[in-house]
Amino acid sequence: MKKSNKYAWTWKVKEECLDEYVKMHLDPWDEIMQEHSKAGIRNYSIFQNGNQFFYCFECDDVEKAFKYIDNSESCQRWNAITSKMVEGSFDFQEEEPIQFLKEVFYLE
């Protein structure tokens, strides 16, 4: 099967942080949007089901993109806030900070 250049994962947001997490993502900082674009991330969507969130984006070089994000001061500030809200890790120093879902189907 041909693979896409899409990456997806899920996280749960802590119940007590749910409203603030959604609010932040409904009105993200301009510099966060710009930094993700500069990193090569595009077509980024987040979907919500209760406190579970599904994240999906396209990227040609995810390792390069994550390195860029990890070195971005504005992304570090954003992640310092939101990382306390999720049951997961934004620590890019970890071997796998985000556990990507396995792609099992792709229709081009």
C-alpha positions as CSV (number, residue, x, y, z in Angstrom):
1,M,0.0,0.0,0.0
2,K,1.2,3.5,-0.9
3,K,1.6,5.7,2.2
4,S,0.3,9.2,2.6
5,N,2.2,12.0,4.2
6,K,-0.4,12.3,6.9
7,Y,0.2,11.9,10.6
8,A,-2.4,11.3,13.2
9,W,-2.7,10.6,17.0
10,T,-5.2,10.9,19.8
11,W,-4.9,12.4,23.3
12,K,-7.3,12.8,26.1
13,V,-7.6,16.2,27.7
14,K,-8.1,16.3,31.5
15,E,-11.8,17.0,32.3
16,E,-10.9,20.1,34.4
17,C,-9.0,21.6,31.5
18,L,-11.4,20.8,28.7
19,D,-13.0,24.3,28.3
20,E,-9.7,26.1,28.3
21,Y,-8.1,23.7,25.9
22,V,-10.9,24.1,23.4
23,K,-10.9,27.9,23.8
24,M,-7.1,28.0,23.1
25,H,-7.6,26.0,19.9
26,L,-10.6,28.0,18.7
27,D,-8.4,31.1,18.8
28,P,-4.7,30.1,18.5
29,W,-1.9,32.5,18.7
30,D,-0.9,33.9,15.3
31,E,2.8,33.0,15.9
32,I,1.8,29.4,16.6
33,M,0.0,29.1,13.2
34,Q,3.0,30.7,11.5
35,E,5.6,28.5,13.2
36,H,3.7,25.3,12.2
37,S,3.5,26.5,8.6
38,K,7.2,27.3,8.6
39,A,7.9,23.8,10.0
40,G,6.2,22.4,6.9
41,I,3.0,21.3,8.7
42,R,-0.2,21.8,6.7
43,N,-3.8,20.7,6.6
44,Y,-3.7,20.3,10.4
45,S,-7.1,19.4,11.9
46,I,-8.2,18.6,15.5
47,F,-11.4,16.8,16.1
48,Q,-13.1,16.4,19.5
49,N,-15.2,13.6,21.0
50,G,-15.9,14.4,24.6
51,N,-12.4,14.7,26.2
52,Q,-10.7,12.7,23.5
53,F,-9.1,14.6,20.6
54,F,-8.0,13.3,17.2
55,Y,-5.1,15.2,15.6
56,C,-4.2,14.9,11.9
57,F,-1.8,16.9,9.7
58,E,0.2,16.5,6.5
59,C,4.0,17.0,6.4
60,D,6.7,15.9,4.0
61,D,9.4,15.6,6.7
62,V,8.0,15.1,10.2
63,E,11.3,14.8,11.9
64,K,12.5,18.1,10.5
65,A,9.1,19.7,11.4
66,F,9.2,18.5,15.0
67,K,12.8,19.7,15.3
68,Y,11.7,23.1,14.1
69,I,8.8,23.2,16.5
70,D,11.0,22.0,19.4
71,N,13.3,25.0,18.8
72,S,10.5,27.6,18.5
73,E,10.2,29.8,21.5
74,S,6.5,30.5,20.9
75,C,5.7,26.8,20.5
76,Q,7.6,26.1,23.7
77,R,5.4,28.7,25.5
78,W,2.2,27.2,24.0
79,N,3.3,23.6,24.8
80,A,4.2,24.6,28.4
81,I,0.5,25.6,28.8
82,T,-1.3,22.9,26.9
83,S,1.0,20.0,27.9
84,K,-0.4,20.3,31.5
85,M,-3.9,19.8,30.0
86,V,-3.4,16.5,28.1
87,E,-2.7,13.0,29.1
88,G,0.4,12.7,26.8
89,S,3.8,14.2,26.1
90,F,5.0,17.2,24.2
91,D,8.6,16.5,25.2
92,F,10.4,16.2,21.9
93,Q,13.5,14.9,23.7
94,E,11.6,11.7,24.3
95,E,12.2,8.9,21.7
96,E,8.5,9.1,20.7
97,P,6.8,12.2,22.2
98,I,3.6,11.5,20.2
99,Q,2.4,8.0,19.4
100,F,1.3,8.2,15.8
101,L,-1.5,6.0,14.7
102,K,-0.7,3.4,12.1
103,E,-2.1,4.2,8.7
104,V,-3.9,1.1,7.4
105,F,-5.8,2.7,4.4
106,Y,-5.1,5.5,2.0
107,L,-7.1,6.6,-1.0
108,E,-5.3,9.2,-3.2
